[in-house]
């Protein structure tokens, strides 16, 4: 049995100070590792290690370009160790191997390289000066920050937290989900191999209710970056208020893909299928609401059904597999419950809607058929609440105004996609939709350059882009008097 433990000063601990939790492969339902979790004393040691590493001469004397060079080496190591990372992530999450090799490994390396190149481009600003003074602003690292990860994209998310945090000059403590810890631990080991000083990237393992709570409340952790559910994000923000701690939150979504009658319907259907069912729908920017103009609704249903019939679901080790299992048992149960709710609300199941049963090694995994619901009304629970599973709700609309109203009617505002050949309409929709990122005639493109700034209950702050780097910096202003003409104060 594999053992996975917290990482402190570049070393993995193999002594449990807290709970011991099993790590399960969701494709098979089999235990693949024992996870040694942190109690509060262990968290204190990790924070102390990070604090000492941050204040060390080795880190403080490292130039921004030097930090960028280390991140470049880390990106190279991600690619060099792709095979091992793919294997760990495949076991931990059940993701299809093609998704990992062709998508997530390249994206992880790309994110790290982006912030490596941005490390020496953090700039302040000179202000208009009064007589005898020089006035300017600058940006500085927070110190020790914590990155709390979701279980749906462990490897990509650890890069999204670590790369900008280090580029800005911070030390970071990663707390992966208790369900998917394997690649975060391996990532921290690769940081040491890249030459990043020990303690700058530490890993605390454990449940959010124990390890996470200790990190959030620790006075030496100066910023929290969290990706996960809205309910947990609200809790973190409330708790952080006690110490006026900076918080960055990327939370839930109930995003809409909007298809107008003049769109390229074949491409729009591909986008709807990919967005709804990649990663088995366990993606915060996934568009799980499909808004289709009523004049083409029946035609679009036929196109979708044909494409879904050809969608390969099954063994994650098969290069042809496109959809894997639910990653956690809890989310598996939640998704099945929402399918029951949809039926009770009067929706029709166009395709899917059931558990998937296998007779081989996948028999005990958490498998759900990719599901399309039709005859969905905009105010139904399946149209307003985040399901986070392979369920696409199809809603008809009459015109542009109604499409905007339906799209904006939910509490979330993370992403959206618009499909139309009318350039003026695409710009009107982009301005009207209350969401952080909008794709027009495309889907899930632009990373890592483009930021994702959540609106409404989807969070606060921003991730990715240069803006995601600045989120790990605090601002400082300075007024420097350089001769006797400088005023002492406000001329009182």
C-alpha positions in Angstrom: 0.0 0.0 0.0 1.4 3.4 -1.0 1.8 6.0 1.8 1.3 9.7 1.1 2.1 12.3 3.7 2.6 16.0 4.2 5.6 17.7 2.8 7.7 19.9 5.1 11.1 21.4 4.0 11.2 19.1 1.0 10.6 15.9 2.9 7.5 13.8 2.9 6.4 12.8 6.4 5.4 9.1 6.9 4.2 9.4 10.4 0.5 10.3 11.0 -0.1 13.2 13.4 -3.8 13.3 12.5 -6.3 11.0 10.8 -5.3 8.3 8.3 -7.6 8.5 5.3 -7.9 6.1 2.4 -7.3 7.4 -1.2 -9.7 5.7 -3.6 -9.5 5.3 -7.4 -13.0 6.5 -8.5 -12.9 4.4 -11.7 -12.6 1.2 -9.8 -13.6 2.0 -6.2 -10.4 0.4 -5.0 -8.1 1.9 -2.3 -4.8 3.0 -3.8 -3.0 4.8 -0.9 -3.1 5.7 2.7 -3.0 9.4 3.4 -1.4 10.7 6.6 -3.2 13.9 7.6 -2.1 16.8 9.7 -3.4 17.8 13.1 -3.1 21.4 14.3 0.4 20.8 15.7 1.6 19.6 12.3 0.0 22.6 10.6 1.9 24.8 13.0 5.2 23.1 12.1 4.4 23.6 8.4 3.6 27.2 8.8 6.8 27.8 10.8 8.8 26.1 8.1 7.2 28.3 5.4 7.7 31.4 7.4 11.4 30.6 8.0 11.9 29.8 4.3 10.2 33.0 3.3 12.4 35.2 5.5 15.6 33.3 4.6 18.4 35.1 2.9 18.3 32.4 0.1 14.8 33.5 -0.8 14.9 37.2 0.0 18.1 37.6 -2.0 16.7 35.8 -5.0 15.9 38.3 -7.8 12.5 38.2 -9.6 14.2 36.9 -12.7 15.8 34.3 -10.5 12.4 33.1 -9.3 11.3 33.0 -12.9 14.3 30.8 -13.8 13.4 28.3 -11.1 9.8 28.2 -12.3 11.0 27.5 -15.9 13.0 24.6 -14.5 9.9 23.4 -12.7 7.9 23.5 -16.0 10.6 21.4 -17.7 10.4 18.9 -14.9 6.6 18.7 -15.2 7.0 17.6 -18.8 10.0 15.3 -18.1 7.9 13.5 -15.3 4.7 13.6 -17.3 4.4 9.8 -17.2 4.4 9.6 -13.5 2.1 12.6 -13.0 -0.4 11.2 -15.5 -0.4 7.8 -13.7 -0.9 9.5 -10.2 -3.7 11.8 -11.5 -5.3 8.9 -13.4 -5.4 6.8 -10.2 -6.5 9.7 -8.0 -9.3 11.1 -10.3 -10.1 8.5 -12.9 -9.6 11.1 -15.7 -9.2 9.7 -19.2 -5.5 9.3 -20.0 -5.9 11.3 -23.3 -7.3 14.3 -21.3 -4.3 14.2 -19.0 -1.6 13.7 -21.6 -2.9 16.0 -24.3 -4.6 18.7 -22.1 -3.7 18.9 -18.4 0.0 18.2 -18.5 0.6 20.8 -21.3 -1.7 23.3 -19.5 0.1 22.8 -16.2 3.5 23.5 -17.8 2.1 26.5 -19.7 0.7 28.1 -16.5 4.1 27.7 -14.8 6.0 29.2 -17.8 3.5 32.1 -18.1 4.2 33.1 -14.5 7.9 32.4 -14.8 8.0 35.0 -17.6 5.9 37.5 -15.5 8.0 37.3 -12.3 10.2 40.2 -13.2 7.4 42.3 -14.7 5.6 43.4 -11.5 5.6 47.2 -11.8 4.6 50.1 -9.5 3.8 53.6 -10.6 5.3 57.0 -10.1 2.7 59.6 -9.0 2.7 63.4 -9.7 4.9 64.8 -7.0 4.6 67.9 -4.8 7.5 70.2 -4.3 10.5 68.4 -2.7 9.0 64.9 -2.7 9.0 61.8 -4.9 5.8 59.7 -4.7 5.4 56.2 -5.9 3.6 52.9 -5.4 5.1 49.4 -5.4 4.0 45.8 -4.9 5.3 43.3 -2.4 4.6 39.7 -1.6 2.3 38.8 1.3 4.7 36.4 2.9 3.2 33.0 3.7 0.0 32.2 1.7 -2.2 29.1 1.6 -3.6 27.5 -1.5 -6.6 25.3 -0.8 -7.4 23.1 -3.8 -10.5 21.4 -5.2 -10.6 17.7 -6.1 -11.7 18.1 -9.8 -8.4 19.4 -11.3 -5.7 18.8 -8.6 -2.6 19.1 -10.8 -3.7 22.1 -12.8 -4.9 23.9 -9.7 -1.7 23.3 -7.8 0.1 25.1 -10.7 -2.5 27.9 -10.7 -1.7 28.6 -7.0 2.0 27.9 -6.7 3.3 29.6 -9.9 1.9 33.1 -9.3 2.5 32.9 -5.6 6.2 32.1 -6.1 6.6 34.6 -9.0 5.3 37.3 -6.7 7.9 36.2 -4.0 5.7 34.4 -1.5 6.0 31.1 0.2 3.0 28.8 -0.2 1.3 26.0 1.7 -0.8 23.8 -0.5 -3.7 21.9 1.0 -5.1 19.5 -1.6 -8.5 17.9 -1.3 -8.4 14.9 1.0 -9.9 13.0 -2.0 -7.0 13.8 -4.4 -3.7 14.4 -2.7 -1.2 12.4 -4.9 -0.1 14.9 -7.5 0.2 17.8 -5.1 2.8 15.8 -3.0 4.7 14.9 -6.2 4.6 18.5 -7.4 6.2 19.7 -4.2 9.0 17.1 -4.6 9.6 18.5 -8.2 9.8 22.0 -6.7 12.8 20.9 -4.7 14.3 19.2 -7.8 13.9 22.4 -9.7 16.0 24.2 -7.0 13.2 26.1 -5.3 14.4 26.5 -1.6 13.1 24.0 0.9 10.0 25.2 2.7 8.9 27.6 0.0 6.4 25.0 -1.2 5.0 22.9 1.6 2.0 20.5 1.5 -0.5 20.1 4.4 -2.8 17.0 4.0 -6.1 16.5 5.6 -9.8 17.4 5.7 -11.0 20.9 5.3 -12.8 20.7 8.7 -9.5 20.1 10.5 -6.3 20.9 8.4 -8.1 23.5 6.4 -9.5 25.3 9.4 -6.1 25.4 11.1 -4.5 27.0 8.0 -7.3 29.5 7.5 -7.1 30.7 11.1 -3.3 30.7 11.5 -2.1 34.2 12.1 1.1 33.7 10.1 -0.8 32.8 7.0 -1.5 36.2 5.4 -3.6 35.2 2.4 -5.9 32.4 1.4 -6.6 31.3 -2.2 -9.4 28.8 -2.3 -11.1 27.0 -5.2 -14.2 25.0 -4.4 -17.9 25.3 -3.4 -19.6 28.6 -2.7 -20.7 27.5 0.8 -17.1 26.7 1.9 -15.9 29.9 0.3 -18.4 31.9 2.3 -17.2 30.2 5.5 -13.5 31.0 4.7 -14.3 34.6 4.0 -16.2 34.9 7.3 -13.4 33.4 9.2 -10.7 35.5 7.5 -12.5 38.6 8.6 -11.3 38.1 12.2 -7.7 38.7 11.0 -8.5 41.0 8.0 -6.9 38.3 5.9 -6.8 38.7 2.2 -9.0 36.1 0.4 -9.2 35.0 -3.2 -12.2 32.7 -4.0 -13.2 30.9 -7.2 -16.4 29.1 -6.4 -19.5 27.6 -8.0 -21.0 28.2 -11.4 -24.2 27.5 -13.3 -23.0 28.7 -16.7 -24.9 29.1 -19.9 -24.0 28.3 -23.5 -26.3 30.2 -25.7 -27.0 29.1 -29.3 -28.8 31.4 -31.7 -30.5 30.2 -34.9 -27.8 31.7 -37.1 -24.9 29.8 -35.4 -22.9 27.0 -36.9 -25.0 24.4 -35.2 -22.5 21.5 -35.7 -19.7 23.4 -34.0 -22.0 24.8 -31.3 -23.2 21.2 -30.5 -19.5 20.1 -30.2 -18.9 22.9 -27.8 -22.0 22.1 -25.7 -20.9 18.4 -25.5 -17.3 19.2 -24.6 -18.3 21.9 -22.1 -20.9 19.8 -20.3 -19.2 16.4 -20.3 -15.4 17.0 -20.2 -14.2 15.8 -16.8 -17.7 14.2 -16.4 -19.1 17.7 -15.9 -16.9 18.4 -12.8 -15.6 21.7 -14.0 -16.5 25.1 -12.5 -16.5 26.9 -15.9 -18.5 24.1 -17.5 -21.7 25.3 -19.3 -24.3 23.0 -17.9 -27.2 25.2 -19.1 -27.8 25.0 -22.8 -30.0 27.9 -24.1 -31.2 27.2 -27.6 -33.3 29.6 -29.8 -36.7 27.9 -30.1 -36.8 27.9 -33.9 -33.9 25.4 -34.0 -34.5 23.5 -30.7 -35.7 20.3 -32.3 -33.0 20.3 -34.9 -30.3 20.9 -32.3 -31.7 18.1 -30.1 -31.1 15.7 -33.0 -27.6 16.9 -33.5 -26.7 16.6 -29.8 -28.2 13.1 -29.6 -26.2 11.8 -32.5 -23.0 13.3 -31.1 -23.6 11.9 -27.6 -24.2 8.4 -29.0 -20.7 8.5 -30.3 -19.1 9.7 -27.1 -16.8 7.2 -25.6 -17.3 6.6 -21.8 -15.3 4.0 -19.9 -11.8 2.8 -19.1 -9.6 5.8 -18.4 -6.5 3.9 -19.6 -8.0 3.7 -23.1 -6.7 6.4 -25.4 -10.1 6.7 -27.0 -12.1 7.4 -23.8 -13.4 10.9 -23.5 -15.5 10.7 -20.3 -14.4 9.1 -17.0 -16.2 8.6 -13.7 -17.3 10.9 -11.0 -14.3 11.7 -8.8 -15.9 11.4 -5.4 -18.7 9.2 -4.1 -20.4 12.2 -2.5 -20.6 14.0 -5.9 -21.8 10.8 -7.6 -24.7 10.6 -5.1 -25.5 14.2 -5.5 -25.7 14.0 -9.3 -28.0 11.0 -9.3 -30.2 12.8 -6.9 -30.4 15.8 -9.2 -31.4 13.5 -12.1 -34.3 12.3 -9.9 -35.2 15.9 -9.1 -35.3 16.7 -12.9 -37.8 13.9 -13.5 -39.9 15.1 -10.6 -39.9 18.6 -12.0 -41.2 17.4 -15.3 -38.0 17.3 -17.4 -37.6 14.7 -20.1 -34.4 12.7 -20.4 -33.2 13.1 -24.0 -30.3 10.7 -23.4 -28.5 9.1 -20.5 -29.9 9.6 -17.0 -28.7 6.3 -15.3 -25.8 4.7 -13.5 -23.4 2.9 -15.8 -22.7 -0.7 -15.0 -19.5 -2.5 -16.0 -18.7 -6.2 -15.6 -14.9 -5.7 -15.3 -12.5 -3.9 -13.0 -14.7 -0.8 -13.3 -17.7 -2.4 -11.8 -17.3 -0.7 -8.4 -16.5 2.7 -9.8 -18.7 5.8 -9.7 -20.0 6.0 -13.3 -23.0 8.0 -14.6 -24.1 8.3 -18.2 -23.7 11.7 -19.8 -27.2 13.1 -19.5 -29.2 15.7 -21.5 -32.4 17.0 -20.0 -35.0 18.6 -22.3 -38.1 20.6 -21.6 -36.3 22.4 -18.8 -37.8 25.6 -17.5 -35.5 28.4 -16.4 -36.7 28.4 -12.8 -36.3 24.7 -12.2 -33.7 23.5 -9.6 -31.7 21.7 -12.3 -31.5 25.0 -14.2 -30.5 27.1 -11.3 -28.4 25.0 -8.9 -24.9 23.7 -9.6 -25.0 19.9 -10.2 -21.3 19.4 -10.9 -21.8 16.2 -12.9 -22.4 15.1 -16.5 -25.9 16.7 -16.8 -26.8 19.2 -19.4 -30.1 21.1 -19.1 -31.6 22.3 -22.4 -33.8 25.5 -22.2 -35.5 27.3 -25.1 -35.6 31.0 -25.6 -37.4 33.3 -28.1 -35.0 36.2 -28.6 -31.8 37.9 -27.5 -33.5 39.7 -24.5 -34.9 36.5 -23.1 -31.6 34.7 -23.5 -29.9 37.5 -21.5 -32.6 37.3 -18.8 -32.4 33.6 -18.4 -28.6 33.5 -18.4 -28.4 36.3 -15.7 -31.2 34.8 -13.6 -28.9 32.5 -11.5 -26.9 33.5 -8.5 -23.6 32.6 -10.1 -21.5 34.5 -12.7 -18.4 32.6 -13.7 -18.4 31.8 -17.4 -20.6 31.7 -20.5 -20.5 31.0 -24.2 -22.3 32.7 -27.1 -22.8 31.1 -30.6 -23.9 33.5 -33.4 -22.6 34.7 -36.7 -23.9 38.2 -36.0 -20.9 40.3 -34.8 -23.1 43.1 -33.3 -25.1 40.6 -31.4 -22.0 38.9 -30.0 -20.8 42.2 -28.6 -24.2 43.1 -27.2 -24.3 39.7 -25.5 -20.8 40.1 -24.2 -21.7 43.4 -22.5 -25.1 42.1 -21.2 -24.1 38.9 -19.6 -23.1 39.2 -15.9 -20.3 36.7 -15.8 -16.5 36.7 -15.5 -15.4 35.2 -18.8 -17.3 34.8 -22.1 -16.4 32.8 -25.1 -17.9 33.7 -28.4 -18.0 30.9 -31.0 -15.4 29.0 -29.0 -15.2 27.2 -25.7 -12.6 27.1 -22.8 -9.8 28.9 -24.8 -7.3 31.6 -23.7 -5.7 30.0 -20.7 -3.4 31.0 -19.0 -3.2 34.5 -20.5 -6.8 35.5 -19.9 -7.9 36.1 -16.3 -11.1 34.5 -14.8 -12.7 37.1 -12.5 -15.8 35.6 -10.9 -19.0 37.6 -10.6 -21.8 37.4 -8.0 -21.7 34.2 -5.9 -19.0 32.6 -8.0 -16.3 34.3 -5.9 -14.0 37.2 -5.3 -10.7 38.2 -6.7 -9.2 36.7 -9.9 -7.1 33.7 -11.1 -4.9 33.4 -14.2 -3.6 36.2 -16.4 -1.3 38.9 -15.1 -4.1 39.9 -12.9 -3.8 36.5 -11.1 -0.2 37.4 -10.4 -1.1 40.7 -8.9 -3.6 38.9 -6.6 -0.6 37.6 -4.7 0.9 41.0 -4.1 0.0 43.7 -1.6 0.4 47.4 -2.6 2.4 50.0 -0.8 2.7 53.7 -1.3 5.7 55.9 -0.5 6.4 59.6 -0.3 10.1 60.5 -0.1 11.2 64.0 0.8 14.5 64.9 -0.9 15.0 68.6 0.0 14.0 71.3 2.5 11.2 72.5 0.3 9.1 69.4 1.1 6.1 70.1 3.3 6.0 68.6 6.8 2.3 67.7 6.5 -0.9 69.1 5.2 0.3 72.7 5.6 -1.6 72.8 8.9 
